[in-house]
Amino acid sequence: MPVVIAHGALGPFDEIIFLSIAVVFLAMMGVSWVRSQQLPEEETEAPDESRGAEAERFELE
């Protein structure tokens, strides 16, 4: 029994289109992940404590 991932009016071409889209998506995600691993890590700066906690809050109307 063949595994049917996609089905429609195109017949067996549905499977080829569906799987090729999945392969392209996974390749793009892999390239994105590799590029993100090569970026230098950014330093996160601590919040300025001289402003106090009130500077971080907004009054609701």
Residue pairs with C-beta under 8 A, 6 or more apart in sequence:
4 15
5 15
5 18
5 19
6 14
6 15
6 17
6 18
7 14
8 14
10 17
47 56
48 55
